[in-house]
Amino acid sequence: AASQTVNDVYRETLVGLARADELQRLLLLDALLNGKTADWAMLGGTGASLGLPEQGPYICVVAEHSDVTAMEQALLRNGLRSAWRPRPDGLAGIVALPDPAVASGSSRVPGPALVLGVVGTAVMGRAGLSPAYGRLRESADALRLATLAQASLPAGTHRAVTLDHDPAAALVAAGHDLALRLAVTLLDPVLAAPDRKDLMETLTAWLDSDTGSTTEIAETLYCHRNTVRNRLDRVSRLTGRSLFRPADVAAFYASVRALKLRTP
């Protein structure tokens, strides 16, 4: 009986220490990700205390609706160490990059591309990755950039991206309220038209096209190329903007992206 009591106390002590270590780890991550460098220093923060190397490069990741254990293990299988903070909407974490590349099969995959691929496979919603950075104290700035990359994806998307995936969409996400106001001002005549669905579908397809070819867009939309031309001309007439003037095209692009990034 006495031996069983000693064993129970020992197990409870180990569990208590593990919980204390995990709490300390979460406090350190919170301090880093919230830019509280004084708290990080006061708590004796080091890379080792998070299970990370002392020197970068690192990448900050924000992932929506994802499981921390699955994400961590997926990265570990590819030789990548990471530290994660669960959040109500998913995860925020720091991934240590190999320097400068790691082997993947017979090829060598650059660290950022490897992280993007692994996170993209493991994520259950939208995920954003920051550019690589060198010091853990820069994690709060990196978190903002990762969050911006995530916000550049429409709601309901299941993929991981960096800021350079769609720079214009990232700029729209950074000033979404202003971009939505632009969208309402510019596209209101189109959105009020009886054939608004066809007009917006065609405008979006044209903006997403690599070539601007009405023939290719017509194939995508299963209609005649003259129909595409007529719809685009109608958008121009309704808005008073030209699809051949770069400034107007930029305004159309920002407006359409702003509408796509609205929360459903």
C-alpha positions as CSV (number, residue, x, y, z in Angstrom):
1,A,0.0,0.0,0.0
2,A,2.8,2.4,0.9
3,S,4.6,1.5,-2.3
4,Q,1.5,2.2,-4.4
5,T,1.1,5.6,-2.6
6,V,4.7,6.5,-3.4
7,N,4.2,5.6,-7.1
8,D,0.9,7.6,-7.2
9,V,2.7,10.7,-5.7
10,Y,5.6,10.3,-8.1
11,R,3.2,10.1,-11.2
12,E,1.3,13.1,-9.9
13,T,4.5,15.1,-9.5
14,L,5.7,14.3,-13.0
15,V,2.3,15.3,-14.4
16,G,2.5,18.5,-12.4
17,L,6.0,19.3,-13.7
18,A,4.9,18.6,-17.3
19,R,2.0,20.9,-16.9
20,A,4.2,23.6,-15.4
21,D,6.7,23.2,-18.3
22,E,3.9,23.5,-20.9
23,L,2.5,26.6,-19.2
24,Q,5.9,28.1,-19.2
25,R,6.3,27.3,-22.9
26,L,2.9,28.9,-23.7
27,L,3.7,32.0,-21.7
28,L,7.0,32.3,-23.6
29,L,5.2,31.9,-27.0
30,D,2.6,34.4,-26.0
31,A,5.3,36.9,-25.1
32,L,7.1,36.4,-28.4
33,L,4.0,36.5,-30.6
34,N,2.6,39.5,-28.9
35,G,5.8,41.5,-29.1
36,K,6.3,41.6,-25.3
37,T,10.1,41.3,-25.4
38,A,10.5,42.5,-21.8
39,D,8.3,39.6,-20.6
40,W,10.2,37.2,-22.8
41,A,13.5,38.3,-21.2
42,M,12.0,38.3,-17.7
43,L,10.8,34.7,-18.2
44,G,14.3,33.7,-19.3
45,G,13.2,33.0,-22.9
46,T,15.5,31.0,-25.1
47,G,15.2,29.0,-28.3
48,A,15.9,25.9,-26.3
49,S,12.9,26.6,-23.9
50,L,10.7,26.4,-27.0
51,G,12.4,23.4,-28.5
52,L,13.9,25.6,-31.2
53,P,17.5,26.5,-32.3
54,E,18.9,29.7,-30.8
55,Q,19.5,31.2,-34.3
56,G,17.2,31.5,-37.3
57,P,16.1,31.5,-39.9
58,Y,12.5,31.0,-38.7
59,I,9.1,31.3,-40.4
60,C,5.9,32.2,-38.5
61,V,2.8,30.3,-39.5
62,V,-0.9,31.0,-38.9
63,A,-3.2,28.1,-39.6
64,E,-7.0,27.9,-39.5
65,H,-8.9,25.0,-38.0
66,S,-5.9,22.8,-37.6
67,D,-4.7,20.2,-35.1
68,V,-1.5,21.1,-33.3
69,T,-0.3,17.5,-32.9
70,A,-0.9,16.7,-36.6
71,M,0.8,19.8,-37.7
72,E,3.8,19.4,-35.4
73,Q,4.3,15.7,-36.4
74,A,4.0,16.5,-40.1
75,L,6.8,19.0,-39.8
76,L,8.9,16.7,-37.7
77,R,8.7,14.0,-40.3
78,N,10.4,16.5,-42.6
79,G,13.1,17.4,-40.1
80,L,11.5,20.7,-39.1
81,R,11.2,21.7,-35.4
82,S,8.3,24.0,-34.4
83,A,6.5,25.5,-31.5
84,W,2.8,26.2,-31.6
85,R,0.2,28.2,-29.7
86,P,-3.4,27.0,-30.0
87,R,-5.9,29.8,-30.6
88,P,-9.7,29.9,-30.8
89,D,-9.6,30.0,-34.6
90,G,-6.6,27.6,-35.1
91,L,-2.9,27.8,-34.5
92,A,0.0,30.3,-34.5
93,G,3.5,28.9,-34.5
94,I,7.2,29.3,-35.2
95,V,9.0,26.9,-37.5
96,A,12.8,26.6,-37.5
97,L,14.1,26.4,-41.1
98,P,17.0,24.2,-42.1
99,D,19.9,26.3,-43.3
100,P,20.1,26.7,-46.2
101,A,18.3,23.6,-47.6
102,V,17.3,20.1,-46.6
103,A,17.3,16.9,-48.6
104,S,13.9,15.6,-49.8
105,G,14.3,12.4,-51.8
106,S,17.0,12.9,-54.4
107,S,16.5,16.7,-54.6
108,R,17.1,19.6,-52.2
109,V,14.1,21.7,-51.3
110,P,14.6,25.2,-49.9
111,G,13.4,25.5,-46.4
112,P,10.5,28.0,-47.0
113,A,9.2,25.9,-49.9
114,L,9.4,22.8,-47.7
115,V,7.4,24.5,-44.9
116,L,4.8,25.8,-47.4
117,G,4.3,22.3,-48.8
118,V,4.1,20.5,-45.4
119,V,1.7,23.1,-43.9
120,G,-0.4,23.1,-47.1
121,T,-0.9,19.4,-46.7
122,A,-1.6,19.4,-43.0
123,V,-3.8,22.5,-42.8
124,M,-7.6,22.2,-42.5
125,G,-8.4,25.7,-43.6
126,R,-6.5,28.8,-44.6
127,A,-2.8,29.2,-43.6
128,G,-0.4,32.1,-44.0
129,L,3.4,32.0,-43.8
130,S,5.7,35.0,-43.1
131,P,8.9,35.6,-44.9
132,A,12.0,34.1,-43.2
133,Y,13.5,36.1,-40.3
134,G,16.6,35.8,-38.2
135,R,15.8,36.5,-34.5
136,L,13.0,35.1,-32.3
137,R,12.3,38.6,-31.0
138,E,11.1,39.5,-34.5
139,S,8.2,36.9,-34.2
140,A,5.5,39.5,-33.5
141,D,6.2,41.3,-36.8
142,A,6.4,38.0,-38.6
143,L,3.0,37.0,-37.1
144,R,1.4,40.1,-38.6
145,L,2.8,39.3,-42.0
146,A,1.6,35.6,-41.8
147,T,-1.8,36.8,-40.7
148,L,-2.0,39.1,-43.7
149,A,-1.0,36.3,-46.0
150,Q,-3.8,34.1,-44.5
151,A,-6.3,37.0,-44.9
152,S,-5.4,37.3,-48.6
153,L,-7.3,34.0,-49.2
154,P,-11.1,33.8,-49.5
155,A,-12.9,32.2,-46.6
156,G,-13.4,28.5,-47.1
157,T,-10.1,28.1,-48.8
158,H,-8.0,25.1,-47.9
159,R,-4.4,26.0,-48.7
160,A,-1.2,27.7,-47.4
161,V,0.3,30.8,-49.0
162,T,3.0,33.4,-48.5
163,L,2.6,37.1,-49.1
164,D,3.9,36.9,-52.7
165,H,1.2,34.4,-53.7
166,D,-1.1,37.4,-54.6
167,P,0.5,40.7,-53.5
168,A,-2.6,42.7,-54.6
169,A,-4.9,40.6,-52.5
170,A,-2.6,41.0,-49.6
171,L,-2.7,44.8,-50.0
172,V,-6.5,44.6,-50.2
173,A,-6.6,42.5,-47.0
174,A,-4.4,45.0,-45.2
175,G,-6.9,47.7,-45.9
176,H,-10.1,45.7,-46.3
177,D,-12.6,48.2,-45.1
178,L,-11.2,50.8,-47.6
179,A,-11.1,48.2,-50.4
180,L,-14.8,47.2,-49.7
181,R,-15.8,50.9,-49.9
182,L,-13.9,51.1,-53.2
183,A,-15.7,48.0,-54.4
184,V,-19.2,49.4,-53.5
185,T,-18.4,52.7,-55.2
186,L,-16.9,51.2,-58.4
187,L,-19.1,48.1,-58.9
188,D,-22.4,49.3,-57.5
189,P,-23.9,49.8,-61.0
190,V,-22.8,46.3,-62.0
191,L,-24.1,44.7,-58.8
192,A,-27.4,46.5,-59.3
193,A,-27.8,45.2,-62.9
194,P,-30.3,42.3,-63.6
195,D,-27.5,40.3,-65.2
196,R,-25.0,41.1,-62.4
197,K,-24.1,37.4,-61.8
198,D,-23.0,37.0,-65.5
199,L,-21.2,40.3,-65.5
200,M,-19.3,39.6,-62.3
201,E,-18.4,36.1,-63.3
202,T,-17.0,37.3,-66.6
203,L,-15.1,40.3,-65.1
204,T,-13.6,37.9,-62.5
205,A,-12.6,35.4,-65.1
206,W,-11.0,38.2,-67.2
207,L,-9.0,39.5,-64.2
208,D,-7.9,36.0,-63.3
209,S,-6.9,35.2,-66.9
210,D,-3.2,34.9,-67.7
211,T,-3.6,36.2,-71.2
212,G,-6.9,38.2,-71.3
213,S,-8.0,36.1,-74.2
214,T,-11.7,36.2,-74.7
215,T,-11.6,32.8,-76.4
216,E,-10.0,31.2,-73.4
217,I,-12.4,33.0,-71.0
218,A,-15.3,31.8,-73.2
219,E,-14.1,28.2,-72.9
220,T,-13.9,28.6,-69.1
221,L,-17.4,30.0,-68.9
222,Y,-18.9,27.8,-71.6
223,C,-20.1,30.6,-73.7
224,H,-19.2,32.4,-77.0
225,R,-16.3,34.8,-77.1
226,N,-18.7,37.5,-78.4
227,T,-20.7,37.1,-75.2
228,V,-17.5,37.6,-73.2
229,R,-16.8,40.8,-75.1
230,N,-20.3,42.1,-74.8
231,R,-20.3,41.5,-71.0
232,L,-16.9,43.2,-70.5
233,D,-18.1,46.2,-72.6
234,R,-21.2,46.4,-70.5
235,V,-19.1,46.5,-67.3
236,S,-17.1,49.4,-68.8
237,R,-20.3,51.3,-69.8
238,L,-21.9,50.8,-66.4
239,T,-18.9,51.8,-64.4
240,G,-17.4,54.4,-66.8
241,R,-14.0,52.7,-66.4
242,S,-11.8,51.2,-69.1
243,L,-10.5,47.7,-69.1
244,F,-7.6,48.9,-71.1
245,R,-6.4,51.6,-68.7
246,P,-4.0,50.1,-66.1
247,A,-5.3,52.3,-63.2
248,D,-8.9,51.3,-63.9
249,V,-7.8,47.6,-64.2
250,A,-6.1,47.9,-60.8
251,A,-9.2,49.4,-59.3
252,F,-11.4,46.5,-60.7
253,Y,-8.9,43.9,-59.4
254,A,-8.9,45.4,-55.9
255,S,-12.7,45.7,-55.8
256,V,-13.3,42.1,-57.0
257,R,-10.7,40.8,-54.5
258,A,-12.3,42.8,-51.7
259,L,-15.7,41.2,-52.4
260,K,-14.1,37.8,-52.5
261,L,-12.4,38.3,-49.1
262,R,-15.7,39.2,-47.3
263,T,-16.7,36.8,-44.6
264,P,-19.7,34.9,-46.0
